[in-house]
């Protein structure tokens, strides 16, 4: 707990909280993007399940034919953006560390490592063959 000016002056004690600035939050948000992209993919799969009445399977039906055009395009765009966005998060954390504005470099690196590991494992293992279905 920090000492506030009112407490130092003999006033009532108040607890103040440090708020995270946008600069400190942005690298963490960007490092988590691969997992957020997986959420977008599986939300598409769930939408397909609700519309079809069964879980989609590779080549059954074509995901482009479901009528979720914007969602479909966002997934493809996000997939190609993953390396750039995570790289930007890392660069922002390194820049912040070099300028002394950001001290959470290890948190960003840890989150980035976990996020990319989950992303790669899910795409490689492809539980339910949903990525194969989506990419067909």
C-alpha positions as CSV (number, residue, x, y, z in Angstrom):
1,X,0.0,0.0,0.0
2,X,1.3,3.4,-0.9
3,X,1.2,6.4,1.4
4,X,-1.0,9.1,0.1
5,X,-0.7,12.8,0.6
6,X,-3.9,12.8,2.7
7,X,-2.4,10.1,4.9
8,X,0.8,12.0,5.3
9,X,-1.2,15.1,6.2
10,X,-3.0,13.2,9.0
11,X,-6.1,12.6,6.9
12,X,-8.0,9.3,6.4
13,X,-6.0,6.4,5.0
14,X,-6.8,5.6,1.4
15,X,-5.3,2.8,-0.7
16,X,-4.2,3.8,-4.1
17,X,-3.7,1.3,-6.9
18,X,-1.2,1.5,-9.7
19,X,-3.0,1.4,-13.0
20,X,-1.4,-0.2,-16.0
21,X,-0.8,2.3,-18.8
22,X,-1.5,1.5,-22.4
23,X,2.1,1.1,-23.1
24,X,2.6,-1.5,-20.4
25,X,-0.6,-3.3,-21.5
26,X,0.0,-3.4,-25.2
27,X,2.9,-5.8,-25.4
28,X,1.0,-8.3,-23.2
29,X,-2.1,-8.0,-25.4
30,X,0.0,-8.4,-28.6
31,X,1.8,-11.4,-27.1
32,X,-1.6,-13.1,-26.4
33,X,-2.8,-12.7,-30.0
34,X,-2.1,-16.3,-31.1
35,X,-4.4,-17.7,-28.4
36,X,-7.0,-15.0,-29.2
37,X,-6.8,-16.1,-32.9
38,X,-7.5,-19.7,-31.8
39,X,-10.6,-18.4,-30.0
40,X,-11.7,-16.7,-33.2
41,X,-11.3,-20.0,-35.1
42,X,-13.1,-22.1,-32.6
43,X,-15.9,-19.5,-32.4
44,X,-16.3,-20.0,-36.2
45,X,-16.4,-23.8,-35.6
46,X,-19.1,-23.3,-32.9
47,X,-21.2,-21.1,-35.2
48,X,-20.9,-23.7,-37.9
49,X,-22.0,-26.4,-35.4
50,X,-25.1,-24.4,-34.4
51,X,-26.0,-23.7,-38.0
52,X,-25.4,-27.2,-39.3
53,X,-26.7,-29.2,-36.4
54,X,-23.5,-31.3,-36.4
55,X,-19.8,-30.7,-36.0
56,X,-18.1,-29.8,-39.3
57,X,-15.7,-32.3,-40.8
58,X,-13.0,-31.8,-43.5
59,X,-14.7,-31.1,-46.8
60,X,-18.1,-31.3,-45.2
61,X,-19.4,-28.5,-45.8
62,X,-17.3,-25.8,-47.3
63,X,-16.7,-23.2,-44.6
64,X,-17.0,-20.4,-47.2
65,X,-20.5,-21.5,-48.0
66,X,-21.9,-21.0,-44.5
67,X,-22.5,-17.3,-44.9
68,X,-20.1,-16.1,-42.2
69,X,-18.0,-14.1,-44.7
70,X,-16.6,-11.4,-42.4
71,X,-15.8,-14.0,-39.7
72,X,-14.1,-16.2,-42.3
73,X,-12.0,-13.4,-43.6
74,X,-11.0,-12.2,-40.1
75,X,-9.6,-15.7,-39.4
76,X,-7.5,-15.8,-42.5
77,X,-6.2,-12.3,-42.0
78,X,-5.5,-13.1,-38.4
79,X,-3.6,-16.2,-39.3
80,X,-1.3,-14.3,-41.6
81,X,-0.9,-11.5,-39.0
82,X,0.2,-13.7,-36.1
83,X,3.9,-13.5,-36.7
84,X,3.7,-9.7,-37.3
85,X,1.6,-8.9,-34.3
86,X,3.6,-11.1,-31.9
87,X,6.8,-9.6,-33.3
88,X,5.4,-6.1,-32.7
89,X,4.6,-7.1,-29.1
90,X,8.1,-8.3,-28.6
91,X,9.6,-5.2,-30.3
92,X,7.4,-2.9,-28.2
93,X,8.5,-4.7,-25.0
94,X,12.1,-4.4,-26.0
95,X,11.8,-0.8,-26.9
96,X,10.1,0.0,-23.6
97,X,12.8,-1.9,-21.7
98,X,15.5,0.0,-23.6
99,X,13.9,3.4,-22.8
100,X,13.1,2.5,-19.2
101,X,9.4,2.9,-19.8
102,X,8.5,-0.8,-19.4
103,X,9.8,-3.3,-16.9
104,X,7.7,-6.4,-17.8
105,X,9.9,-7.9,-20.5
106,X,10.0,-11.3,-18.9
107,X,6.2,-11.4,-18.5
108,X,5.8,-10.6,-22.2
109,X,8.4,-13.2,-23.2
110,X,6.8,-15.8,-21.0
111,X,3.3,-15.1,-22.3
112,X,4.6,-15.0,-25.9
113,X,6.3,-18.4,-25.4
114,X,3.2,-19.9,-23.9
115,X,0.8,-18.4,-26.5
116,X,2.9,-19.5,-29.5
117,X,3.4,-23.0,-28.0
118,X,-0.4,-23.4,-27.6
119,X,-1.0,-22.0,-31.1
120,X,1.5,-24.3,-32.8
121,X,0.4,-27.4,-30.9
122,X,-3.2,-26.8,-31.6
123,X,-2.5,-26.2,-35.3
124,X,-0.2,-29.3,-35.5
125,X,-2.4,-31.7,-33.5
126,X,-5.7,-30.1,-34.9
127,X,-8.1,-31.7,-32.4
128,X,-11.4,-32.4,-34.3
129,X,-9.7,-31.6,-37.6
130,X,-11.3,-28.2,-37.5
131,X,-8.4,-26.3,-38.9
132,X,-8.2,-28.8,-41.8
133,X,-11.9,-28.3,-42.4
134,X,-11.5,-24.5,-42.3
135,X,-8.5,-24.5,-44.6
136,X,-9.9,-26.9,-47.2
